[in-house]
């Protein structure tokens, strides 16, 4: 397997992990959800959850940006194909 594919795979993996952490911490920030689950601020400190949510959100944005840069040729080629087909259809 060549290096560019491994880099893309690693970026996608890190993007997925950061999304998962950001999503879970986002759910944990809802007080009503915490009360439903029986958890509280002693078990899950809100400040640390909020910080983790913010940082993983920034990381996810960074990884999405890298993902788009690394896949720009495919994105452009696919967009051209889709637009070319839509012009031909009445």
N, C-alpha and C positions, 0 to 999 in steps of 0.2 A: 504494500500500500504506500502510495507516495505521500510526501510531507504535506502538501496543500490540503489533501483530504483529511489527514490527521488533525491539522490546525482547525479546519472547519468543524470537525467532529467535536474537538475540545471546546471551541467557542459555543457551539450549540448545547453541549452538556452543561457548561457553566451558566449559560443563559437559562436553561431549564431549571437548574438548581436554584439560581437566584430568584426565578419566578416563583418556584414552590415555596421558598422561605418567605418571600414578600407577600404571597397570597395568604399563607397561614398566619403570619404576624398581622396582616390586615384584618383577618377574621377575629384574631384575638384582641384587637384594639376596640371591638364593639363590647361595651359594658353589658348590654342585654345578653349577648352570646355567652359571656363569661358567667353570668348569673345562671343561665340555663344549664351550663356544664358543671356548675358547682365550683368553678375555679375563682380565685380572687387575686387581688394585687400582692398578697403575701406569697402565693405560689408562683405567680407570674408578674414580676414588677413591670408596671406599665411604661416606665421611662426606658427600660432596656428593650422592651418589645417595640416601642416606638422608634428608638434609635436603630435597631436591627431592621425594621421595616423600611426606614428611610434609606439606609445604606444599601440594602439589597435592591431597592428600587433604582438607585443610582447605578449600581453595578449592572442591573438588567438593562437599563437604557444604554450603557456603554457596550454591552455584549450585543444588543440589537443593532447598534450602529456598526460594530465590526462585522456582524453577520451580513448586513446590507452591503457593506463595502466589498466583502469577500465574494458575494454572490451577484454583484452588479451586472456582470456580463450576461448571466442567465436571466436576470430580471429584465434587462433591456431587450434581449432577444425574444423572450416570451411576450413582452408587451408589444413589440413590433408585430409578431405573428397574430396576436389577438386583434390589434387594431387593423391589420391588413384584412383579416377575415371579416370584421365588422363593416368595412368599407365596401366589400363585394356584395354583401347581403342587402336586398332592397328594403 
